[in-house]
Amino acid sequence: MDSSALNQKSSFHARSKSLPSRPHPLIPQIDEHLCRLKSNEAATSTSSITGRLNGLRDLYELVDSWLQLPSTQNSLAQSCNDNELLNGSLRLLDVCGLAKDALLQAKEDAHQLQSVFRRRRGDDVGFKIDAKAYLASRKKANKLINKSLKDLKISKCGAHNDVEATFAMLKDVEGVTSSVLESLFRYITVSVPKPKSSNWSLVSKLMHPKRVTCEGRASVSNEFYRVNTMLCSLIGSKTKTEKAQVELQNLESSIRDVEGDAECLMRLLIKTRVSILNILSH
C-alpha cells in the first residue's frame, strides 16, 4: 500500500472518531415522554392527574432500561454529582410519601363523614356540625401539604459532554417528577371557603376555584372542590344530604384511583434510586 493510501485511511479514521455518536433509541423515547409530561403541567382534574402519573410510570420504565446500558453506567461512574443525584432521589421519595399520606388522610376523612351521614339520618343539626368538622380537617391538612411544596424546587443544569448529559437527563426526570407531584398536591388542596356569617348562609358566594400557577394558570374543579362546595351548601341549608353523600362516594373512588398510581410511582422511585446506588457503588 502506497503512502497516499495510508494517509487517506488515517484521515478517514480521524474523521470517524470526530463524528458525533448516534444516541441510543431509548434517549429520544425518554425525551418524548418528558415533553409530553411538561405540556400538561397545569391540569389538576382526576383524569389528568392519573394520566400524568401513568405517564411517569412509562417514563421510569424507560429510565430503568436506560440505566442498565454500559454507556449510561460509565457516565454516571465518572460524574462528580453523586450526592446531588442521591439527595434528589431521596427528596422525591419523601415528597411522594407525603402525597400518599395526604391521599390516605383525605380518603379516611371522606369515609368517616359518609359513615356519620348514614348514622345521623334526619339530624340536620348534626349534619352541619360534622360537615364543618370535615372542612376544618381538610383545611388543616391543606396547610401541612402546602408547607411541603417548598421541597419540590429542583435545580436545572446544562450539558456539555456525555457525563454531564447523563446527569442532566436524570435531573430533567427529577424535575418532571416533582412537577407531577406538585400537581397532585394542588389537586388535593382545593380551597376551603370561609363563612362570613355564623350560619354560613353566604358561603355559596365565597366559592372561587383555586388557581394553580405552573407555566400558565388553570382553574381547578375536581371531586375535592365539589365536595367542599356541596358541604358548604349543606351547612347553608341549600342542599340535601343525599347529594353530599353521592359526592363523597365519588371523591373516595377518585382518591383510590390516584392512590394506586401514587403507590406505583413510589415503587418505581425506589427502584431507580437502588439502580443509581448500585452504579455509583461499583
C-alpha positions in Angstrom: 0.0 0.0 0.0 1.5 3.4 -1.0 1.8 6.4 1.3 -1.1 8.3 -0.2 -3.4 5.4 0.5 -2.2 5.2 4.1 -2.7 8.9 4.6 -6.3 8.6 3.2 -7.0 5.7 5.6 -5.6 7.6 8.5 -7.5 10.7 7.6 -10.7 8.6 7.4 -10.2 7.2 10.9 -9.5 10.6 12.3 -12.8 12.0 10.9 -14.7 8.9 12.0 -13.7 9.4 15.6 -14.7 13.1 15.5 -18.2 12.3 14.3 -20.9 12.6 17.0 -22.2 9.2 18.1 -25.8 8.4 17.4 -28.0 8.5 20.6 -29.4 5.2 21.9 -33.0 4.7 20.8 -34.1 4.9 24.5 -32.9 8.6 24.7 -35.4 10.1 22.2 -38.1 8.0 23.8 -37.3 9.4 27.2 -37.2 12.9 25.7 -40.6 12.4 24.1 -42.2 11.3 27.4 -40.6 14.3 29.2 -42.0 16.7 26.7 -45.4 15.1 26.9 -45.5 15.4 30.7 -44.3 19.0 30.6 -47.0 20.0 28.2 -49.8 19.2 30.6 -48.3 20.7 33.8 -51.3 22.9 34.9 -54.0 20.2 34.7 -55.4 19.1 38.0 -58.6 17.1 37.3 -58.7 13.5 38.4 -58.3 12.2 34.9 -55.3 14.4 34.2 -53.6 13.5 37.4 -54.0 9.8 36.8 -52.8 10.4 33.2 -49.7 12.2 34.3 -48.9 9.5 37.0 -49.3 6.8 34.4 -47.0 8.8 32.1 -44.4 8.9 34.9 -44.7 5.1 35.2 -43.9 4.7 31.5 -41.1 7.2 31.8 -39.4 5.5 34.7 -39.7 2.1 33.0 -37.7 3.6 30.1 -35.2 5.3 32.5 -34.7 1.9 34.2 -33.8 0.3 30.9 -31.5 3.3 30.1 -29.7 2.9 33.4 -28.8 -0.7 32.5 -26.8 0.5 29.5 -23.0 0.3 29.9 -22.6 3.8 28.4 -25.0 5.2 31.0 -23.3 3.4 33.8 -19.9 4.6 32.7 -21.1 8.2 32.5 -22.6 8.0 36.0 -19.5 6.4 37.4 -17.5 9.4 36.1 -20.0 12.0 37.4 -18.9 14.4 40.2 -22.5 14.9 41.2 -23.2 11.7 43.1 -24.6 13.4 46.2 -26.9 15.7 44.2 -28.4 12.7 42.4 -28.9 10.7 45.6 -30.2 13.6 47.5 -32.6 14.4 44.7 -33.9 10.8 44.5 -34.4 10.8 48.3 -36.2 14.1 48.2 -38.6 12.7 45.6 -39.3 9.6 47.8 -40.0 11.9 50.8 -42.4 14.1 48.8 -44.1 11.1 47.2 -44.6 9.6 50.7 -46.2 12.9 51.8 -48.6 12.7 48.9 -49.5 9.2 49.7 -50.2 10.1 53.3 -52.3 13.1 52.2 -54.4 10.9 50.0 -54.9 8.4 52.7 -55.9 11.1 55.2 -58.4 12.6 52.6 -59.9 9.1 51.9 -60.3 8.5 55.6 -61.9 11.9 56.1 -64.4 11.2 53.3 -65.2 7.7 54.5 -65.7 8.9 58.1 -68.1 11.6 57.0 -70.1 9.2 54.9 -70.4 6.9 57.9 -71.6 9.8 60.1 -74.2 10.8 57.5 -75.6 7.3 57.4 -75.9 7.3 61.2 -77.4 10.8 61.5 -80.5 10.3 59.3 -82.9 13.2 59.9 -80.4 15.1 62.2 -79.9 18.3 60.2 -78.0 20.0 63.1 -75.7 17.0 63.4 -75.0 17.0 59.7 -73.9 20.6 59.8 -71.6 20.1 62.7 -69.9 17.1 61.1 -69.7 18.9 57.7 -67.9 21.8 59.5 -65.6 19.4 61.2 -64.7 17.8 57.9 -64.0 21.1 56.2 -61.8 22.2 59.2 -59.9 18.9 59.0 -59.3 19.4 55.3 -58.1 23.0 55.8 -55.6 21.9 58.4 -54.3 19.1 56.2 -54.0 21.5 53.3 -51.8 23.8 55.3 -49.5 21.0 56.1 -49.4 19.9 52.5 -48.6 23.4 51.3 -45.6 23.6 53.6 -44.1 20.6 51.8 -44.3 22.3 48.4 -41.1 24.2 49.0 -39.3 20.9 48.8 -40.2 20.5 45.2 -37.8 23.1 43.8 -35.4 21.3 41.5 -32.4 22.9 40.1 -31.7 22.7 36.3 -28.3 22.1 34.7 -26.8 22.3 31.2 -24.9 19.5 29.5 -21.5 19.9 27.7 -20.4 16.2 27.4 -21.7 12.7 27.8 -21.1 12.7 31.6 -23.0 15.9 32.0 -25.7 14.9 29.6 -26.4 11.8 31.6 -26.6 13.8 34.8 -28.8 16.4 33.1 -31.2 13.7 31.8 -31.7 12.4 35.4 -32.2 15.9 36.7 -34.8 16.5 34.0 -36.6 13.4 35.0 -36.4 14.5 38.6 -37.8 17.9 37.7 -40.8 16.5 35.8 -41.5 14.1 38.6 -41.6 17.0 41.1 -43.9 18.9 38.8 -46.4 15.9 38.7 -46.2 15.6 42.5 -46.9 19.3 42.8 -50.0 18.9 40.6 -51.1 16.1 42.8 -50.8 18.3 45.9 -52.7 21.1 44.1 -55.4 18.5 43.2 -55.8 17.6 46.9 -55.6 21.1 48.3 -58.5 22.9 46.7 -59.7 25.9 48.7 -62.0 25.5 51.6 -64.2 28.7 51.8 -64.6 30.7 54.9 -68.0 31.7 56.2 -69.0 35.3 56.6 -71.9 34.6 58.9 -72.5 32.3 61.9 -74.9 30.1 60.0 -72.8 30.1 56.8 -75.8 31.3 54.7 -73.5 33.3 52.5 -71.0 30.6 51.9 -72.1 30.0 48.3 -70.9 33.5 47.3 -67.4 32.7 48.5 -66.8 29.7 46.3 -63.9 30.5 43.9 -61.9 27.9 42.2 -58.3 27.8 43.4 -55.8 28.8 40.8 -52.5 27.0 40.1 -49.5 28.6 38.6 -47.4 26.3 36.6 -46.3 27.7 33.2 -49.8 29.3 33.0 -52.9 29.3 35.0 -55.8 26.9 35.1 -58.9 26.7 37.3 -59.4 23.7 39.5 -62.7 21.9 39.7 -62.4 18.3 40.8 -64.0 15.9 43.3 -62.4 17.6 46.3 -63.7 21.0 45.3 -67.2 19.7 44.6 -67.4 18.0 48.0 -66.3 21.2 49.7 -68.9 23.2 47.7 -71.6 20.7 48.5 -70.9 20.6 52.2 -70.9 24.4 52.4 -74.2 24.5 50.7 -75.4 21.8 53.2 -74.3 24.0 56.1 -76.2 26.8 54.5 -79.3 24.6 54.2 -79.2 24.7 50.4 -78.7 21.1 49.5 -79.8 17.6 50.6 -77.5 15.2 52.5 -78.1 12.6 49.8 -76.4 14.7 47.3 -73.5 15.3 49.6 -73.2 11.5 50.2 -73.0 10.9 46.4 -70.2 13.5 46.0 -68.3 11.9 49.0 -68.6 8.5 47.3 -67.3 9.9 44.1 -64.4 11.6 45.9 -63.5 8.4 47.8 -63.5 6.4 44.5 -61.3 9.0 42.8 -58.8 9.0 45.7 -58.5 5.3 45.4 -57.6 5.5 41.7 -55.0 8.2 42.4 -53.7 6.4 45.4 -52.9 3.3 43.4 -51.0 5.3 40.8 -49.1 7.1 43.6 -48.1 3.7 45.1 -46.9 2.5 41.7 -44.8 5.7 41.4 -43.3 5.2 44.8 -42.1 1.7 43.9 -40.5 3.0 40.7 -38.7 5.8 42.5 -37.3 3.2 44.9 -36.2 1.0 42.0 -34.5 3.9 40.3 -32.7 5.0 43.4 -31.4 1.5 44.0 -30.2 1.3 40.4 -28.3 4.6 40.8 -26.8 3.4 44.2 -25.6 0.2 42.6 -24.0 2.0 39.7 -22.2 4.5 41.9 -21.0 1.9 44.4 -19.1 -0.1 41.7 
